[in-house]
Amino acid sequence: MKEIKHETEQQLDEILEYYSSLENRGEQNTIKEMLWELQEAYGSIPVWLSERAAKAAGVKLSFIRVLLRLSPSLKEIPYSHEILICTGERCHRKGGKELLAILKKELQIGKNGVSKDGSIYLRTQNCLKRCRTAPNAVIDGMWYYGRSPEEILEVVKNL
């Protein structure tokens, strides 16, 4: 295990060193490329790694944090599954509110949106633009329309 950790640290150092040497190191596209490589090596981009990336790029940490928020493929927490629940008005009235409450309780979702075991990231979006099929959920990129909270919970339990 120590050997793997050492290899990962070495790989992170190499990535950061490479990008810090580039002339365009502070450009948004260059920083995103660096973040994707860091995530591939580490599995996610936690705060400590964001700080190192900011230093390598010569930008403020807040800039890195914004890029992470605006790039859905980049994640700060190494979860395995992602659930998106629509909280738009129609979905909310047709079971979305109940679904969200059940998932939060069953998965023991923390303030950061991650389940207690760290494997599931639960997030919401005001409207998924599929109001006719409410409530709507997206689980690991797969759409679930008009399902009851119990049906969605069953899908989640089988992840």
C-alpha positions as CSV (number, residue, x, y, z in Angstrom):
1,M,0.0,0.0,0.0
2,K,2.9,2.4,0.8
3,E,4.3,1.7,-2.6
4,I,1.1,2.7,-4.4
5,K,0.8,5.9,-2.3
6,H,4.4,6.8,-3.1
7,E,3.8,6.2,-6.8
8,T,0.7,8.4,-6.7
9,E,2.5,11.2,-4.9
10,Q,5.4,11.0,-7.4
11,Q,2.9,11.1,-10.3
12,L,1.1,14.2,-8.8
13,D,4.5,15.9,-8.4
14,E,5.4,15.2,-12.0
15,I,2.1,16.6,-13.3
16,L,2.3,19.7,-11.2
17,E,6.0,20.3,-12.2
18,Y,5.2,19.9,-15.9
19,Y,2.3,22.4,-15.8
20,S,4.1,24.9,-13.7
21,S,6.8,25.1,-16.3
22,L,4.5,26.0,-19.2
23,E,4.3,29.6,-20.4
24,N,0.5,29.4,-20.6
25,R,0.2,27.8,-17.2
26,G,-2.4,30.3,-16.0
27,E,-4.8,29.9,-18.9
28,Q,-8.1,28.3,-18.2
29,N,-7.8,25.5,-20.7
30,T,-4.3,24.6,-19.5
31,I,-5.5,24.6,-15.9
32,K,-8.4,22.3,-16.8
33,E,-6.0,19.9,-18.5
34,M,-3.9,19.8,-15.4
35,L,-6.9,19.2,-13.2
36,W,-8.1,16.3,-15.4
37,E,-4.6,14.7,-15.2
38,L,-4.5,15.2,-11.4
39,Q,-7.9,13.7,-11.0
40,E,-7.0,10.7,-13.2
41,A,-3.9,10.1,-11.0
42,Y,-5.6,10.7,-7.6
43,G,-9.3,10.0,-8.3
44,S,-10.5,13.4,-7.2
45,I,-9.3,16.9,-6.5
46,P,-9.5,17.5,-2.7
47,V,-8.7,21.0,-1.3
48,W,-5.1,20.2,-0.6
49,L,-4.6,19.2,-4.2
50,S,-6.5,22.3,-5.4
51,E,-4.0,24.4,-3.4
52,R,-1.1,22.7,-5.1
53,A,-2.7,23.1,-8.5
54,A,-3.3,26.9,-7.9
55,K,0.4,27.3,-6.9
56,A,1.6,25.4,-10.0
57,A,-0.7,27.5,-12.3
58,G,0.2,30.8,-10.6
59,V,-3.5,31.6,-9.8
60,K,-5.6,32.0,-6.7
61,L,-7.2,29.0,-5.1
62,S,-10.6,30.6,-5.7
63,F,-10.1,30.4,-9.5
64,I,-9.4,26.7,-9.2
65,R,-12.5,26.2,-7.0
66,V,-14.7,28.0,-9.7
67,L,-13.3,25.8,-12.4
68,L,-14.1,22.7,-10.3
69,R,-17.7,23.9,-9.8
70,L,-18.2,24.7,-13.5
71,S,-16.7,21.4,-14.8
72,P,-19.0,18.5,-14.0
73,S,-16.4,15.9,-15.0
74,L,-14.1,17.2,-12.2
75,K,-14.9,16.1,-8.7
76,E,-13.6,17.2,-5.3
77,I,-14.7,14.0,-3.5
78,P,-14.0,10.5,-4.8
79,Y,-17.5,9.2,-4.9
80,S,-18.5,6.3,-7.1
81,H,-22.1,7.2,-8.0
82,E,-24.0,10.4,-8.7
83,I,-27.7,11.1,-8.2
84,L,-29.3,14.2,-9.6
85,I,-32.8,15.0,-8.4
86,C,-35.0,17.6,-10.0
87,T,-36.4,20.2,-7.5
88,G,-38.4,22.1,-10.1
89,E,-42.0,23.0,-9.1
90,R,-43.7,20.1,-10.9
91,C,-41.3,17.5,-9.9
92,H,-41.4,18.8,-6.3
93,R,-45.2,18.5,-6.2
94,K,-45.2,15.0,-7.9
95,G,-43.0,13.2,-5.4
96,G,-39.6,14.9,-5.9
97,K,-39.7,16.5,-2.5
98,E,-40.5,13.1,-0.8
99,L,-37.8,11.4,-3.0
100,L,-35.1,13.8,-1.9
101,A,-36.1,13.5,1.8
102,I,-36.0,9.6,1.6
103,L,-32.7,9.5,-0.2
104,K,-31.1,11.9,2.2
105,K,-32.3,9.9,5.1
106,E,-31.5,6.4,3.7
107,L,-28.1,7.3,2.4
108,Q,-27.3,9.5,5.4
109,I,-26.3,12.4,3.1
110,G,-24.0,15.0,4.8
111,K,-23.9,18.7,4.2
112,N,-21.5,18.2,1.3
113,G,-24.0,16.0,-0.5
114,V,-22.0,12.8,-0.1
115,S,-23.4,9.7,1.6
116,K,-22.0,8.5,4.9
117,D,-20.0,5.8,3.2
118,G,-18.6,8.3,0.7
119,S,-19.8,6.3,-2.4
120,I,-22.8,8.4,-3.5
121,Y,-23.0,12.1,-4.3
122,L,-26.5,13.5,-4.2
123,R,-27.2,16.8,-5.9
124,T,-30.2,18.8,-7.0
125,Q,-31.1,21.0,-9.9
126,N,-34.0,23.4,-10.1
127,C,-35.4,22.0,-13.3
128,L,-34.3,19.3,-15.6
129,K,-36.7,20.5,-18.3
130,R,-38.8,17.2,-18.4
131,C,-41.8,18.4,-16.5
132,R,-44.3,16.1,-18.2
133,T,-42.5,13.0,-16.7
134,A,-42.2,14.3,-13.1
135,P,-40.6,13.4,-10.8
136,N,-37.2,13.1,-12.6
137,A,-34.0,11.7,-11.4
138,V,-30.7,10.9,-13.1
139,I,-28.6,8.2,-11.6
140,D,-25.1,7.7,-13.0
141,G,-26.2,9.4,-16.2
142,M,-29.3,7.2,-16.6
143,W,-32.7,9.0,-16.6
144,Y,-35.6,7.7,-14.4
145,Y,-38.9,9.3,-15.2
146,G,-42.2,9.3,-13.2
147,R,-41.0,6.7,-10.7
148,S,-42.1,6.6,-7.1
149,P,-39.6,7.4,-4.4
150,E,-39.6,3.7,-3.4
151,E,-38.7,2.6,-7.0
152,I,-35.8,5.1,-7.1
153,L,-34.6,4.0,-3.7
154,E,-34.6,0.4,-4.9
155,V,-32.4,1.4,-7.9
156,V,-30.0,3.2,-5.6
157,K,-29.8,0.2,-3.2
158,N,-28.7,-1.9,-6.2
159,L,-25.8,0.4,-7.2
